[in-house]
Amino acid sequence: MEIKANLAGVVWQVLVSHGEEIIENQDVVILESMKMEIPIESEKSGKVKEVKVKEGDFVNEGDVLMVVV
Amino acid sequence: MEKEIKELLNRKEIAKLGGGKEKIKQQHKLGFFTARERINKLVDPGSFLELGLLAHSDQEGMEHKSAGDGIVTGLAKVNGRPVVVQAADKTVFAGTEGIVYFRKTKALHEYALKRGFPLINLMEGGGLRMPDGMGSDGISQMLFPQVMLRHQREVPMVTSILGDSFGGPTWLAVSSDFVTQAKGTTMAVAGPRMLEVATGEKVTNEELGGWDVHAKYTGQVDQFSENEEDSIESIKKFLDYMPQHAGKEPRCKETNDEPYRSLDKVVDIVTTNRKRAYDMKKVIKLIVDNEDYFEMKPTFGKALITVLARMNGKVVGIVANQPMQFAGAAGPNECEKATDFICLCDSYNIPLIFLHDIPGFRVSSDAEKLKMPTKIMMWNQALAQSTVPKISIIIRKSIGAAYGNMCGPTMGADFVVAWPTAEINFTGPEVGINVVYGRQLQNTENKKEERLELLKNWGFDSSPYKAAGKYLIDDVIDPRDTRKFLIQTLEYACAKNGSLSERKLANWPTGF
């Protein structure tokens, strides 16, 4: 499963790392946009297979932030 | 009479094939259902009572190729409720409109209004038929039906775009209360072949009026579906929230969800860190009956959420800001979406609930070019003229003019209350200082420190207690009691006339 950015912004914090087990609804990344911190959560439980962004990156709506299996 | 009956049955049997078996095969091959199959998927089994089955084109020599003249019309029941339904028949001249088609659809629409039945349109087709509509005589008798233009939200009108639609089906869709579009179809004024000749523009169907265009840019479609079945399912769900006609309230549905249920989880969802966004849909889910809601235009103007839901069985419309998108700040699309939704709810006797978390409007030079002031005031005018019960809850931020648009005090709500987390003000203090002391700050050396110093003294109280203290809002409530408060107040607000509205917005346009 791909976790995507639901809006354009800057990656403020990456909260999980490669190989980490995560649970449904867990926040995985916090984006910063319009001076707000926007938490992005995982829709499913699983293991982080790939983290595609790092702190400070600009992401567009729809960009893949990480892949969870 | 045996012979006569046999002939009748034979005629009907042939008519049911519309444009013929070959055309039906082709429709299936392209992955589409026929008009009759669509109606069957929508209505209760055996309930379809067809009118105009024996009609056909009035063009000479076309009688045998045009059974129904491109539209299947009749009465039926959907989940036991009577409705009026029409489905465009692609097998007859590609679902285009001849004069008999016109006569059928007009009569059907008039009947829906006469007896107060929801009107459901399962549409596709290329618009006016050629050559029928050609010439000064053709076009003179085939302009827009008045019954569609003056529908005035008398009965709920729902349109599903199930195949490529230009002209007629598009007009009908944008005049409707609720529109679904199956992905892969097109909805536009005229097709690419017409554009090619008119302006030379070469464009695909998808670019012209594919779902993506309506999802992101136009907002002319309320929900999109992966296939025809899902589109038809959406229609049924929408109807469930609608009254039979504008003189009635939507049906109340018994619920096993405790009306005074405490929303204990809400404290985990809405953070007190004012810079941290949260998903307002989670708050809505928690408040409404059985966590169930029906969202309108989920992909358009996403900083504002509009949903139909039930509270203790009673249908309500919720207008809420979405902090996850643009911090909840509304732009032109959000304004249109709010206006549209207020018109819908007020016209069909559905009380409105407002959940504020809005830091202001998204102002920019682009927004001004899109008539932001007009959009803001259109929303406010709709709000001011609406007469259904309205209850307003300030969850977190509600700043400036947007506080009014979200039905703040003096804006016609039955009740306005705040959560203790509310932050109400004219503008944020940082912005306020920049406006008032901007020039002074430009000329100082220690801008940063002076700004901080000014901020310290710029202590206008934005907590809700200041407004509650002067009784400018009705109360500050425990967030966990939000469901209870809404259900209690709705009961009082609806005690005299139910949720019946004066319907002052019923003749407002169906799009802005």
Chai-1 contact restraints between the chains, C-beta under 6 A:
chainA,res_idxA,chainB,res_idxB,connection_type,confidence,min_distance_angstrom,max_distance_angstrom,comment,restraint_id
A,L7,B,Q325,contact,1.0,0.0,6.0,A-B,restraint_1
A,M34,B,F326,contact,1.0,0.0,6.0,A-B,restraint_2
A,M34,B,A327,contact,1.0,0.0,6.0,A-B,restraint_3
A,M36,B,K275,contact,1.0,0.0,6.0,A-B,restraint_4
A,M36,B,A277,contact,1.0,0.0,6.0,A-B,restraint_5
A,M36,B,A327,contact,1.0,0.0,6.0,A-B,restraint_6
A,E37,B,K275,contact,1.0,0.0,6.0,A-B,restraint_7
A,E37,B,R276,contact,1.0,0.0,6.0,A-B,restraint_8
A,I38,B,A277,contact,1.0,0.0,6.0,A-B,restraint_9
A,I38,B,M324,contact,1.0,0.0,6.0,A-B,restraint_10
